[in-house]
Amino acid sequence: MSEMKAWLIGILLIIAFFFEPIVNLVLGNIHQTVFFKTTSELSDILKAEGGVNNHVTNIIAQLEARGYSIEIKDTSNNVVTSIVEPGTQLTVFYDYKFKDASGEKTISTTNNVLVLKR
């Protein structure tokens, strides 16, 4: 009987000390994977569309509803809100806020996009 109690106490201690970090690790990994996939796909769309048009604006609005903050600037540090000339380099700033077991976290990155067509 005492062996079973010791075993249960040991399991409870392991769960108490290791469960939250494991959950944070798994949730953080899932959010990071989705974040980096989203940033690469949006960069590909910007490259293909030739800048910011209605399609890109709709995608950005949907992403902002999910916790993303996206800002697109040109090499002169001006915010881009329209189609740009081919050969223009755009810089896309991403911030993503999400909640995990220990609170709110933010992931940030920057991508450079060379617009290929109009």
Secondary structure, DSSP 8 states (H G I E B T S, - for coil): -HHHHHHHHHHHHHHHHHHHHHHHHHHHHHHHHHHHHHHHHHHHHHHHHTB--HHHHHHHHHHHHTTEEEEEEETTS-B--SB--TT-EEEEEEEEEEEETTEEEEEEEEEEEE----
